Amino acid sequence: MPDKDVIKGQIKHVEGHVEEAIGDLTDDPKRKAQGQAKMREGKRQETAGHLKDAIRSATDEIAKS
């Protein structure tokens, strides 16, 4: 099962993408920028979750040997 940060990051990324699209549709550069920032934040959180998964997997392998 993936780390909770992977899932939360993916959700945040999608929310940011939606917010950016709304900013485009309403011609609101501030909202568009907020959406882009949220997408980047989501990607960072997702990456952190993947790193946690990799570390957990590596430590499990070490523990088995």
C-alpha positions as CSV (number, residue, x, y, z in Angstrom):
1,M,0.0,0.0,0.0
2,P,1.4,3.4,-0.9
3,D,2.4,5.9,1.7
4,K,-0.4,8.3,2.7
5,D,1.7,11.2,1.3
6,V,1.6,9.7,-2.2
7,I,-2.2,9.7,-2.2
8,K,-2.6,13.1,-0.5
9,G,0.0,14.6,-2.9
10,Q,-1.9,13.2,-5.9
11,I,-5.1,14.7,-4.6
12,K,-3.5,18.0,-4.0
13,H,-2.0,18.0,-7.5
14,V,-5.4,17.4,-9.1
15,E,-7.0,20.1,-6.9
16,G,-4.3,22.5,-8.1
17,H,-4.9,21.5,-11.7
18,V,-8.6,22.2,-11.3
19,E,-7.8,25.6,-9.7
20,E,-5.4,26.5,-12.5
21,A,-8.1,25.6,-15.1
22,I,-10.6,27.8,-13.3
23,G,-8.1,30.6,-13.2
24,D,-7.7,30.2,-17.0
25,L,-11.5,30.2,-17.6
26,T,-12.1,33.2,-15.4
27,D,-9.0,35.1,-16.6
28,D,-7.8,35.3,-13.0
29,P,-4.0,35.2,-12.9
30,K,-3.9,35.0,-9.1
31,R,-6.1,31.9,-9.0
32,K,-4.1,30.3,-11.8
33,A,-0.8,30.9,-9.9
34,Q,-2.3,29.5,-6.7
35,G,-3.3,26.4,-8.7
36,Q,0.2,26.0,-10.1
37,A,1.6,26.4,-6.6
38,K,-0.7,23.7,-5.3
39,M,0.2,21.4,-8.1
40,R,3.9,21.8,-7.2
41,E,3.2,21.2,-3.6
42,G,1.3,18.1,-4.4
43,K,4.1,16.8,-6.5
44,R,6.6,17.4,-3.7
45,Q,4.3,15.6,-1.2
46,E,3.8,12.7,-3.6
47,T,7.6,12.4,-4.2
48,A,8.2,12.4,-0.5
49,G,5.7,9.6,-0.1
50,H,7.5,7.6,-2.8
51,L,10.8,8.1,-1.0
52,K,9.3,6.9,2.2
53,D,8.0,3.8,0.4
54,A,11.4,3.1,-1.1
55,I,13.1,3.5,2.3
56,R,10.5,1.3,4.0
57,S,11.0,-1.3,1.3
58,A,14.8,-1.2,1.6
59,T,14.7,-1.5,5.3
60,D,12.3,-4.4,5.1
61,E,14.7,-6.2,2.7
62,I,17.6,-5.6,5.1
63,A,15.6,-6.9,8.0
64,K,14.7,-10.1,6.1
65,S,18.4,-10.9,5.4
